Amino acid sequence: MHPPTGRQARKIRGIDMRGGGIGMNRKIPKILLLVFVLIQGTFSFADNEEPSHGNNAGDHPTEHEEWTAGSMIMHHIMDAHEWHVWDDWELWGMSGSAWSIPLPIILYHEDRGLTMFSSSEFQHGTKAFNGYAIADEHIYAVGPNGERDEAATAMIWDISLTKNAVALLFSVGLMLLIFLSVARRYKKHPDEAPKGLQALMEPIILFIRDDVAKMAIKHNYERYMPYLLTIFFFIWINNIMGLIPFFPGGANVTGNVAVPMVMALFTFIITLAIGNKHYWQHILWMPGVPVAIKPLMMVIELAGVFIKPIVLVIRLFANITAGHIVILVFISLIFIFGEHGTSTTGGLIAAIPAVAFAIFLNILEILVGAIQAYVFTLLSAVYFGMATDDGH
């Protein structure tokens, strides 16, 4: 791939390749290797927080509770109203208490109105506050005696800033920081070869432009570059952040079906909005086929219009969630073979292959996270290209 020159060099906002282009920057492989090693230094699994206390799913077992792998796994991939940083610990004669970052609880009740307070008021689900309590990360209303009030619970609108919501805002802020700093350098040094973060981002941006947008959309692809770059980096960054087991990582953002659904909805709306006459003709009254089967083809094509965004949602959500679950299953083997803490030898024996497989799968998940970001972006570009194709 030859670096663009002249006016073409500025097709991507603020990018000028006249300083040497990506092919001449030998520091890029070293930077990519460094990033890879730093990410792998975590060598753990997504959502590696210990379960919160109280009534939430996945809690440490008490005298009356039994630890189960299923509840632990579901707890780790679910959203939460607090960001757990570490659990109670004891090491070499030292010990410490669990610590979680409380998040804002924002509730609207049809009778009580708007209520806002910190999630720390629930004390990890052990106490009610202001007529509300929490169990299994679901907030419900309680009566004067602390009993669950189903009628009042049905009138609650929970618009709290959960862990996934905060992680989403963090990733957006990180993207703004990255791209604004890169754009600032392009503006100040338009004729210099890219360096540092700029050198890392430029080949990725050019890849999306040349091998995704140009190939799939062809005409007026520049118009859709901002959206394609946004969804690619948003998905990729959140996938990577989900594999980092400590704050501010560990949130399962793209594994929350609502996030892929919103992105697929944007792709769906844009596709319908830019569809030209040729696109709608092939859907509503396909040319070149017998008139008798045109109504059948119309039904099939219309169904395909709605199936495409659903496929985008399921592909991203299922792949990310499945990857997290498989890693957690291997970690659970340590506790299963350790007989829930009664057999130290069994747990240690199981720990060696379980941790080895978890590390391998974590490395694989980094690749899967990039692939899923690429596939979502590519399919969005393909849908845009189909909607704008003039048939020539």
N, C-alpha and C positions, 0 to 999 in steps of 0.2 A: 504494500500500500504506500503510495507516494504522498508525502505531505502536501496539503493544498497551499496554494500561493495566491497573492493578490487579494482580490475581493472575496474569493472563496474561503480564504483563511479566516474570515470573520463571520462565516455562516453560523458558527457557534459563538454565542455572545461573548465577546471579550477575548477570543482565542486567536492568537497569531502564531503560525508555525514557522515563520521565516527565520527564527533563531536556530533551527536545526532539526526540529521535529522529534517525534517520539522515538524513531528508530535510531537516533544518534545519541540518545541519553542512556549511557551504560549504568547509571545509578539506579534505574527503575527496578531491575531484578533484585538488587540488594535491598531496596526499600520494601518491595513486596515480600521478600523472604523475612525481613525483620518484622513486618506486620504479622505474618503467619506465625512466627515463633512466639511473638508476644501474646497472640490470641491463644495459641496452644499451651502457653504457660499456665493457663487456668486449669487445664486437664480435668475438667469436671463436666457436669451436665447442666442442662438448662434448669432454671428455677431451683437452685440448690439450697434454698432456705429450708430450715427445719420447720415443721408445722407449728403453727401458732397454738397457744394454749387455750384452754376453755372448751367450748363446745364445737369448735370448728373441725371439719373433717381432717383426718390425718394427724390428730393430736397424739402425743405420747400416751401410751396405754396406762391406765390406772389400775387399781385393784379390780375394777369391774369392766374394764375395756381390754380388748385384744388387738394387738397390732396386725394390720392386714396390708399387704402390698397394694391392693387395689385402691384402698382409701388414701394411702400415702401418695400414689401416683396421681390420682385425680386431684388431690389437694395441691400438688405442685404445678399442674398445668392449668388450674383454675385461676381466675382473677382474685384479688384480695383487697380489703379495705385498709390494710397497713402494709408497709414494706419491711419484711422481716430481714434483719441484717445478720444476727447470729443468735444461737440458742444458748441455754445454760451450758457452761463448759467447765471442765476440770482437767488440769494438766500439770504434772510434776509438782503436786502440792498446792498449786494455785487454782483458783476457781473464779467464775464470773457469772453474772446473770444474763438472761436473754435481753436483747435490745431490738426494738422495732421502731421504724420511723412512722409516726402516726400521720394519717392522711385526712383531709377534710371530708366530713360526712355532710351531704347536702340533701335534705329530704323535703318533699312537698306533700303535705297531707291535705286532702280535700276539705277536712274539717278544721284541722289544727293550723293549717297554713305552712309557711316556709320555716324550716328549722335547720340550723347549721351549728356543728360542733366538731371537735376532734375525735378521731376514732379511738384515741387513748381512753376516752371516757368509758368505753365498753370493757376496758381492762382484759383484752384478749378474749372477749366473749363470756367472761365470768359474771358480769354485772349489767343490769339494764340502766339506761340513762334517759331522762326526760320522756319516759313513756315508750322507749324503743329498746330493742335488744337485737343481738346478732347470733346466728348459728349457721354453720356451714356457708359462711360469707353471704347469707341472705338476712336482710334486716326486716324485722317484723315488729308490730305494735304489741304492747303488753298492757294488761288491765291493772287496776289498783293493787291486786294481790300478786302481781308478777306472772299471771297466766297469759298465754298467748291469745290475742284478740284477732280472730280471723276476719271479722267484718272490717275492723279498722285497718288491718294489714292490706286488705284489698284496695284501700284508697291511698296507699303510699306510692309516690313516684320517687324512685331513688336515682338522683342525678349526681351522686358523689364522685369525687376524683379518686378513682381506684388506682391500683398499682399499674395496670395496663394503660390507663389514661395518662398518668404521670410519665410513664416510660415513653408513650407516644409523643407527648409534648417535649420531652428531653431529646428524642431523636430528631424532631423538627428543629429544635434549637441547635443541635449539633450540625444538621445539614446547612442551616443558615450560616453558622460560623465557618464551616468548611468552604462553602461556595462564595461567600462574600470575601473571604480572605484570598481565595484563588482569583476572583474577579478583580480585586484590588491590585494584585500583583500584575495581572495582564494589563491593567490600565496604566500602571506606573512604568512598566517595562515591556512595552509592546513588541520590541525588536530583539529581546533577549531570549535565549533558550530557557525552557521551563526548568525550575529547580524545586526541590523539596516536595511539599504537598501538591504544588502545581504539576510537577512531573508525574506524580502518582495518579492524579485525577484525569489528566489530559488523554492518555490512551484509552481509559474507560469511556470517556465522553465521545471520543472519536469512534470507538467500537460501536456504541449505541447509534451514532449518526450514520456510519458507513455500512455496517453489517445488519442493522435492524431497520432504522427509518428509511434509508435510501432503498434498500432491497425490498421492503414490504410496501411502502407508500409511493415511492418514486416521485410523483409530481407534488410540488409544494410541501415536501416533507419537513422543511424548516418550521412550518406552522405548528407542528405537533411535537417538536423536539423538547420544549419545556415540560410538557406533560409526561412524555416518555422518560426523560431523565429523572423527573421527580418520583415517579412510581418505582423506577428501578432502584434508585439509591434509598428510597424510603423502605422498600421491602428488604433490600440487602442489609442495610444498617440495623434494622430491627431484628432480622434473623441472626446476625452476628451478636448483637446485644443480648439476645435470648440465650446464647450459649455461654455467656460469662456468668459464673455462679455468684458473684458478689455485686453489691451495689455500685453503680446504678444499673447493672445488668440483671438477668434472671427473669425478666417479665416476658410472658408469652404473648406478645402483641399480635404477630401475624398468625398465631395459633388460636386467636379469638375470632370466631367466625364473623363478627360484626365488622372487623377491619377489612378483610378481603372483600366482604360484601359491599362496603362503601366504595372501594376502589373499582370493583367490577361495575358498580352502578354508574360511576363516572365514565368508564369506558363505554358502557351501553348507551348513555345519554349522548356522548360525543358522536358515537357511530350513527345514531339516528339523526342527529342534527346535521351532520355533514353529508348524509347520503344523497347522491345525485339521482337524476332521472333514470340513468342506466341501472343503478343499484336497485331502486324500487320496482323497476319494470321486471327484473329477474325474480323478484320476490312475489309480486302480486299477479303478474301475467307473463310467465316465462316465455320468451320467444324461441321459435325453433322446435317446439314440441306440439303434438296433436292437441286440438282444442278440447277433446274429451278428457284429457288427463291434466289440463291446466289447473282446474280447481283443486285437484289432489296435490299437485306440486305447490300451489299457493299455501295450502295448509302445512305442508312439510317445511317449506321455506320460512313461513311465519313462526313455526315452532322452533326452527333453528335460530332465529333472531333472539329468542328468549333463552334458549339453551346455552348459547355461547357464554354469556356472563355467568350463568350458573356453573359452568365447567371451570371458569376462572376461579370462582370462589372455592369450589370443592378441591381443585388441584392444589392450591396454595395452603388452604386450611388443613387438609388431610395429610399432606406430606410433612408439614412442619410439626403438627401434633403427633403424628406417628413416630417421627424421629425422636421427639422428647420422651414419648412413652417407652420406646425400645431401650433408650439409654437408662431410664429409671428402672426398667425391669431388671437389667443386669445389676444395677446397684442394689436392688431389693434382694437379689440372690445371697448377698452377704448376710443379711438379717434372717433370711429363710433358713439357710444352712447353719447359721449360728443359733437357730432355735430361739429367736427373739431375745438373745442375750444370755441364754442358759448354757450355750456351748461355744466357748471362745475359740477352741481349736477348729470347729466346723466353720465358724465365721472367717477365721484367718485363711483357711484353705480355700474357701470360696472367694475370698477377696482378691486373690492373685489373678485368676482368669476374669473375674467380674470387672475389676478395675481396668485390666488390659483391653477387654472388649469395649468398655465405656470410653476409654481414650480413643480407640480406633473409630468408634461410632461418632465421637465428638469431632474428630478430624473429618470424617465423612459428612457430617452435618454442615460443616463450613462450606464444603463443596456443594451440598444440596441447597443450602441457603442462597448461594450465588446463582445456581441453576434455576431455582424457582423464581428469583427476581428477573432473570433473563427471559424465562418462558412467559411469565406474565406480561412483560414489556413487549416481547416479540408478538405474542398473540394479539395484544392491543393494537400494535402497529399493523398487523395483518388485517384486522377488522377495519381499521381506518383506510387501508389500501383498497379493500373490497368496496367500501362505501364511496370512495372517490374515483374509482377506476371508470374510465369513459368507454372501455371496450375496444380501444385501438391499440 
